[in-house]
Amino acid sequence: MRVRVAIVTAALAVATVVPAASAAAVSQPAGAQQHCVVDVVGEADDGELIMGTERCFETFTEATSYASGGKVLLPADMGPSEFASSSVAAVSSYTIGIHYTARYGTGSSLTVAGSSCTGGWWNPPAWMATQMSSSFNGCPWLKHYTGTNGTGSYASTYGVGTTDNLSSTVEDNVWSVKYLS
């Protein structure tokens, strides 16, 4: 199976990059937000999405600019919730999902940059899996699972360009996400 992958450049003169750490080691200081991006670089035969290195930024604006390869430049003070409710939310050409640590598209975020909604799945890092409360749909349908590798109970969110809160059955317990058309 071939996967179309968005090419992301790192030409950000104003971005402050937080050093990347292993998925298990990334944690947030109390009260601080981080906005990270991970690129889909391929897909394994079993459907698992192969991800590049997670890159984290101090602001959602910097993360969005990085994920779009500099094509989307948001106002410096725009946060995730304003983004999700604005016209720039139609970014599915480079984003298959944005996951948030709080409801209504707020809190820290993790953007999954790619362009394939063919049902591939991904296991988010522990810092996000134990805090995921809402998701922006870059694909028409996201399935949020309580187990790794697309297993366990799940809750779905629907609609390209929408941000939905997760149901209580999966909120703060999302160990894999499947991206579907």
C-alpha positions as CSV (number, residue, x, y, z in Angstrom):
1,M,0.0,0.0,0.0
2,R,1.4,3.4,-1.0
3,V,0.9,6.4,1.3
4,R,1.1,10.0,0.1
5,V,3.1,11.9,2.7
6,A,3.1,15.6,3.2
7,I,6.6,17.0,3.0
8,V,7.4,19.3,5.9
9,T,10.3,21.7,5.9
10,A,12.0,23.0,9.0
11,A,12.6,26.5,7.7
12,L,11.3,28.4,10.6
13,A,13.4,31.4,11.6
14,V,11.1,32.4,14.5
15,A,10.3,29.0,15.9
16,T,11.7,27.9,19.2
17,V,12.1,24.1,19.1
18,V,11.9,22.2,22.3
19,P,14.4,19.3,22.2
20,A,12.8,16.1,21.2
21,A,12.8,13.2,23.6
22,S,11.6,9.7,23.4
23,A,7.8,9.3,23.4
24,A,7.8,7.8,26.9
25,A,10.1,10.6,28.3
26,V,8.2,13.6,27.0
27,S,6.3,15.2,29.9
28,Q,4.8,18.6,30.6
29,P,5.7,20.9,33.4
30,A,2.7,21.9,35.5
31,G,0.8,24.7,33.8
32,A,3.0,24.7,30.7
33,Q,1.6,23.8,27.2
34,Q,3.5,22.2,24.4
35,H,2.4,21.9,20.8
36,C,4.1,19.0,19.0
37,V,4.1,17.7,15.4
38,V,4.8,14.2,14.2
39,D,5.0,13.4,10.5
40,V,3.7,10.2,8.8
41,V,6.6,8.9,6.9
42,G,5.1,5.5,5.8
43,E,2.8,2.7,6.6
44,A,3.7,-0.9,7.7
45,D,1.9,-3.9,6.1
46,D,-0.3,-4.2,9.2
47,G,-1.6,-0.6,8.8
48,E,0.6,1.0,11.5
49,L,1.6,4.5,10.5
50,I,5.4,5.0,10.6
51,M,6.2,8.3,12.3
52,G,9.1,10.6,12.1
53,T,10.6,12.4,15.1
54,E,8.2,14.3,17.3
55,R,9.0,18.1,17.3
56,C,7.6,20.4,20.0
57,F,7.1,24.1,20.0
58,E,6.1,26.7,22.6
59,T,3.1,27.9,20.6
60,F,0.4,26.4,18.5
61,T,1.2,29.0,15.8
62,E,4.8,27.7,15.5
63,A,3.6,24.1,15.4
64,T,1.0,24.8,12.7
65,S,3.6,26.7,10.6
66,Y,6.0,23.8,10.9
67,A,3.3,21.1,10.1
68,S,2.2,23.0,7.0
69,G,5.7,23.6,5.7
70,G,5.3,27.3,6.3
71,K,2.1,27.6,4.1
72,V,-0.2,28.4,7.1
73,L,0.9,31.4,9.1
74,L,-1.5,32.1,12.0
75,P,-1.6,35.2,14.1
76,A,1.0,34.9,16.9
77,D,-1.6,34.9,19.6
78,M,-4.0,32.4,18.0
79,G,-4.5,29.3,20.2
80,P,-5.9,25.9,19.3
81,S,-9.5,26.7,20.2
82,E,-9.5,29.8,17.9
83,F,-7.9,27.8,15.1
84,A,-10.4,25.0,15.4
85,S,-13.3,27.5,15.1
86,S,-11.8,29.6,12.3
87,S,-11.8,29.3,8.5
88,V,-8.2,28.1,8.5
89,A,-9.4,24.8,10.0
90,A,-9.6,23.3,6.5
91,V,-6.0,22.0,6.7
92,S,-6.6,18.4,5.9
93,S,-4.2,18.6,3.0
94,Y,-1.3,18.3,5.5
95,T,-3.0,17.2,8.8
96,I,-4.9,14.0,9.4
97,G,-5.6,14.9,13.0
98,I,-4.7,17.2,15.8
99,H,-5.1,15.8,19.3
100,Y,-5.6,18.0,22.4
101,T,-5.1,17.4,26.2
102,A,-8.2,19.4,27.1
103,R,-11.8,19.6,25.8
104,Y,-12.9,21.9,23.0
105,G,-9.6,21.9,21.2
106,T,-7.6,23.4,24.1
107,G,-4.5,22.6,26.1
108,S,-1.4,21.1,24.6
109,S,-1.6,19.6,21.1
110,L,-0.1,16.9,19.0
111,T,-0.5,17.4,15.2
112,V,-0.3,14.3,13.0
113,A,1.0,15.6,9.6
114,G,0.2,13.5,6.6
115,S,-2.4,13.1,3.9
116,S,-3.6,9.6,3.9
117,C,-7.0,8.6,5.5
118,T,-6.9,5.0,4.4
119,G,-7.4,3.5,7.8
120,G,-3.8,3.5,9.1
121,W,-3.4,3.6,12.9
122,W,-0.9,5.1,15.3
123,N,-0.1,4.7,19.0
124,P,0.4,8.2,20.5
125,P,3.1,8.8,23.1
126,A,2.1,8.2,26.7
127,W,2.0,12.0,27.5
128,M,-0.8,12.4,25.0
129,A,-2.5,9.0,25.4
130,T,-3.2,9.6,29.1
131,Q,-4.5,13.2,28.5
132,M,-6.3,13.2,25.1
133,S,-9.7,14.9,25.5
134,S,-10.5,16.3,22.1
135,S,-9.5,15.9,18.4
136,F,-9.6,18.0,15.3
137,N,-10.5,15.8,12.2
138,G,-8.2,16.2,9.2
139,C,-9.7,13.0,8.0
140,P,-13.5,12.4,7.8
141,W,-13.5,9.8,10.6
142,L,-11.1,9.2,13.5
143,K,-11.4,6.2,15.8
144,H,-9.9,6.6,19.3
145,Y,-9.1,3.2,20.9
146,T,-8.4,2.4,24.6
147,G,-5.8,-0.3,23.5
148,T,-2.7,-0.1,21.4
149,N,-2.6,-1.1,17.8
150,G,-6.3,-0.4,17.2
151,T,-7.7,-2.6,19.9
152,G,-10.1,-2.2,22.8
153,S,-13.1,0.0,23.2
154,Y,-13.3,3.0,20.8
155,A,-15.1,6.3,20.2
156,S,-15.4,8.0,16.9
157,T,-15.2,11.6,15.8
158,Y,-16.6,12.7,12.4
159,G,-16.3,15.6,9.9
160,V,-13.3,17.1,8.2
161,G,-12.4,20.4,9.9
162,T,-14.4,19.7,13.1
163,T,-13.1,19.5,16.6
164,D,-15.0,17.1,18.9
165,N,-14.7,16.2,22.6
166,L,-14.0,12.5,23.2
167,S,-16.6,10.5,25.0
168,S,-16.1,9.5,28.6
169,T,-15.3,5.9,27.6
170,V,-12.0,6.9,26.0
171,E,-11.1,10.4,27.3
172,D,-7.7,10.4,28.9
173,N,-7.2,6.8,27.8
174,V,-6.5,6.8,24.0
175,W,-3.7,4.4,23.2
176,S,-4.2,4.3,19.4
177,V,-6.0,6.3,16.7
178,K,-7.1,5.2,13.3
179,Y,-7.6,7.7,10.5
180,L,-10.4,6.9,8.0
181,S,-12.2,8.3,5.0
